[in-house]
């Protein structure tokens, strides 16, 4: 019997390569049986459905596959709470009554009945309603809701997407090679605040052929915010089917060893739209504020990427002085990048890339919530920290100083 792979990933490890057990058309019969049981359990507690999914008639290829399908269905349907009174209120009333009586865990029936009577009187419901409401919000006590018109094929696609997501959540580094719609995918990665380096394979003097490579830090490469970062990285997976060609390679940490994972089949990922993100809303608000408060500057959103050797930089904004010659030289402009997750080394590399590109006037707007270190550890250079809103006044204090630009100032 092979040992289970950490992270609930169905599959095997061959040498130093992780080979997940992908769901195929051969799995459709038992997946369809799962959906039949879900529909039969509508209105019943989740615990009953879990027991039904362990029936011999449902034969997934492994215990990990069974657990994965349960997780996917639970996350999609969630379940509803059926209770006469809010379970939190029921617990508060009963436990408070016990505390006042000095009986945190009464063992005799009369004492329990007295506490229950006091709680039910305070809540205005029958004692039985208090009992049935106490833990009605626990996952297994919630009631199963109908899965809508989802069929076995749709659930199979969702299972494979979740399978890849589980692998990526355990990655220390992910390399994604793309062709077609690659710029849109890069912007999607940046809007999610991912720590990524962008490279292009196009000839320096040639047209953009849509080929790009993203080198993305994995969640387990960070010491903080790994869960939030993992969610952001997994949300990028839904954009990868936009590419006409895809090759994803990851270094995956499983226990005390690192293994390789390779994905070449785009159909294992469920396509998704870019969707609204906090970063895009933040940038739109910043653009409005800047236009209102900086009449001497022309604001350009998402200027064209700039190549630096094999790498590319993607500014979020360019501030061009209205008094500048047309077209303005890069050194006359201020370039602004909004950074979500970060490490000091990542920010230092960004600054070095802009300097190599002849764009020294770089302002990094850095999310204080998602840093891997303290801002005081950063290399010199204009930095505007923010939490949920970028303070335009701090940006203008850098681009419109009383003295010449000070590239060693951090606006904190």
Buried (B, 14 or more C-beta within 10 A) or exposed (E): EEEEBEBBBBBEBEEEEBBBBBBEEEBBEBBBBBBBBBEEBEEEBBBBBBEBBEEEEBEBEEEBBBBBBBBBBBEBBEBEBBBBBBBEBBBBBBBBBBEEEEBEEBEEEEBBEBBBEBBBEBBEBEBEBBBBBBEBBBEBBBBBBEBEEBEBEBBBBBBBBBBBBBBBBBBBBBBBBBBBBBBEBBBBBBBBBBBBBBBBEBEEEEEBEBBBBBBBBBBBBBEBBBEBBBBBBBBBBBBBBBBEEBBBBBBBBBEEEBBBBEBEEBEBBBBBEBEEBEBBEBBEBBBEBBEEEBEEBBBBEBBEBBBBEEBBBBBBBBBBBEEEEEEBEBEBBBBBBBBBBBBBEBBBBBBEBBBEBEBBBBBBBBBEBBBBBEBEEBBEBBBBBBEEEBBBEBBBBBBBEEEEBEBEBBBE
